[in-house]
Amino acid sequence: MIQIRVKKLTPTAALPTRGSAEAAGYDLRADLTGEIEIPPHTTQMIHTGLAMEIPKGYFGAIFARSGLASKEGLRPANCVGVVDSDYRGPFMIALHNDSGEARRVSPGERIAQLIVVPYLPVCFEEAGELDETERGEGGFGSTGKQ
């Protein structure tokens, strides 16, 4: 098990938690002094009150919570956030309201989920030609038609 150091930036911040023993995501909670309203089709920055030390070779992926997105229309504005391992600032969620109604976020509410993911460092090499494949240059939707 990988250990991640977490710094609480406020006394009311809550450490990430999992909803079940096999859950891939760790819930991040809103660290607010009071309820806030997000008008329809707008984005609000929501603080979690946390800073973390993601290990080198990993990144923190911030995803929507499925229930919040499907029932309330609230999701991270960038759909998937990426927190690099060298970032030490506060974790904030740009929460977007996709619905046609104002939505409220309460202190301590679970607003997003964090999944820690390994990545491979790569080196890009310019090439005049690329190897041929069966698919070739077939783009969007090209593999679904026979």
C-alpha positions as CSV (number, residue, x, y, z in Angstrom):
1,M,0.0,0.0,0.0
2,I,1.3,3.4,-1.0
3,Q,1.3,6.1,1.8
4,I,0.4,9.6,0.8
5,R,1.2,12.5,3.1
6,V,-1.7,14.9,3.6
7,K,-1.6,18.4,5.1
8,K,-4.8,19.8,6.5
9,L,-4.9,23.5,5.7
10,T,-7.8,24.2,7.9
11,P,-9.1,22.5,11.1
12,T,-12.4,21.6,9.3
13,A,-10.7,19.7,6.4
14,A,-11.4,16.0,6.1
15,L,-9.0,13.4,5.0
16,P,-10.0,11.5,1.8
17,T,-12.1,8.3,2.4
18,R,-13.3,5.4,0.4
19,G,-17.0,4.4,0.2
20,S,-16.1,0.6,0.3
21,A,-13.0,-1.6,0.8
22,E,-12.6,-2.1,-3.0
23,A,-13.4,1.4,-4.2
24,A,-10.8,2.8,-6.5
25,G,-11.6,6.4,-5.7
26,Y,-11.2,8.3,-2.4
27,D,-13.9,10.9,-1.7
28,L,-12.8,14.5,-1.4
29,R,-15.0,16.8,0.7
30,A,-16.0,20.5,0.5
31,D,-14.2,22.5,3.1
32,L,-16.6,25.4,3.4
33,T,-17.7,27.7,6.2
34,G,-21.3,27.6,5.0
35,E,-23.4,26.3,2.1
36,I,-22.7,27.8,-1.3
37,E,-24.9,28.0,-4.4
38,I,-23.7,27.2,-7.9
39,P,-26.0,28.8,-10.5
40,P,-27.0,26.8,-13.6
41,H,-24.2,26.4,-16.2
42,T,-21.5,28.0,-14.0
43,T,-18.4,26.9,-12.2
44,Q,-17.3,27.5,-8.6
45,M,-13.9,26.7,-7.1
46,I,-14.5,24.5,-4.0
47,H,-11.7,24.1,-1.5
48,T,-11.0,20.7,0.1
49,G,-8.7,22.2,2.7
50,L,-6.0,19.7,1.9
51,A,-2.6,19.6,0.3
52,M,-1.0,16.3,-0.6
53,E,2.3,14.7,-1.5
54,I,1.6,12.5,-4.5
55,P,4.5,10.1,-4.9
56,K,6.9,10.5,-7.8
57,G,5.8,8.4,-10.8
58,Y,2.1,8.9,-9.9
59,F,-0.5,11.6,-10.4
60,G,-3.8,12.3,-8.7
61,A,-6.7,12.0,-11.1
62,I,-9.8,14.0,-9.9
63,F,-13.0,12.5,-11.2
64,A,-16.7,13.2,-10.7
65,R,-18.7,11.3,-8.1
66,S,-21.2,9.4,-10.2
67,G,-24.2,10.1,-7.9
68,L,-23.5,13.8,-7.7
69,A,-23.1,14.0,-11.4
70,S,-26.1,12.0,-12.4
71,K,-28.5,13.2,-9.7
72,E,-27.4,16.8,-9.3
73,G,-25.6,17.6,-12.5
74,L,-22.4,18.6,-10.6
75,R,-19.0,17.5,-12.0
76,P,-15.4,18.8,-12.2
77,A,-15.3,21.6,-14.8
78,N,-12.3,20.0,-16.6
79,C,-14.0,16.6,-16.4
80,V,-10.8,14.9,-15.2
81,G,-8.3,16.9,-13.1
82,V,-4.6,16.0,-13.1
83,V,-2.6,16.7,-9.9
84,D,1.2,16.3,-10.6
85,S,3.5,14.7,-8.0
86,D,5.5,17.9,-7.6
87,Y,2.4,20.1,-6.8
88,R,2.1,21.0,-3.1
89,G,-0.7,23.6,-3.1
90,P,-4.3,23.3,-2.0
91,F,-6.5,20.8,-3.7
92,M,-9.4,22.7,-5.2
93,I,-12.2,21.4,-7.3
94,A,-13.7,23.5,-10.1
95,L,-17.2,22.2,-9.7
96,H,-19.5,22.9,-12.7
97,N,-23.3,22.8,-12.6
98,D,-24.6,21.2,-15.8
99,S,-28.2,21.4,-14.7
100,G,-30.7,24.1,-15.4
101,E,-31.3,24.7,-11.7
102,A,-29.1,26.3,-9.0
103,R,-27.4,23.6,-6.9
104,R,-26.1,23.9,-3.3
105,V,-22.9,22.4,-1.8
106,S,-22.8,22.0,1.9
107,P,-19.7,21.9,4.2
108,G,-18.3,18.4,4.3
109,E,-20.2,17.2,1.3
110,R,-18.4,14.7,-1.0
111,I,-17.7,16.6,-4.2
112,A,-15.2,14.6,-6.2
113,Q,-13.1,11.5,-6.0
114,L,-9.3,11.1,-6.2
115,I,-7.7,8.1,-7.9
116,V,-3.9,7.8,-7.6
117,V,-2.5,6.6,-11.0
118,P,1.0,5.5,-12.1
119,Y,2.3,7.0,-15.3
120,L,5.2,6.2,-17.6
121,P,7.7,9.0,-18.5
122,V,8.2,9.1,-22.3
123,C,10.5,10.8,-24.7
124,F,9.1,12.1,-28.0
125,E,11.1,11.6,-31.1
126,E,10.3,13.3,-34.3
127,A,9.8,10.9,-37.3
128,G,9.2,11.5,-41.0
129,E,7.1,8.3,-41.2
130,L,5.2,6.1,-38.8
131,D,4.8,2.3,-38.9
132,E,1.8,1.0,-40.8
133,T,-1.1,-0.6,-39.0
134,E,-4.3,-2.3,-40.1
135,R,-6.4,0.7,-38.8
136,G,-4.1,3.3,-40.4
137,E,-5.5,6.8,-40.2
138,G,-9.1,5.8,-39.4
139,G,-10.4,8.3,-36.9
140,F,-13.5,8.9,-34.8
141,G,-15.9,6.0,-35.2
142,S,-13.8,4.2,-37.8
143,T,-13.4,0.9,-35.8
144,G,-17.2,0.5,-35.2
145,K,-18.3,0.0,-38.7
146,Q,-17.9,-3.2,-40.7
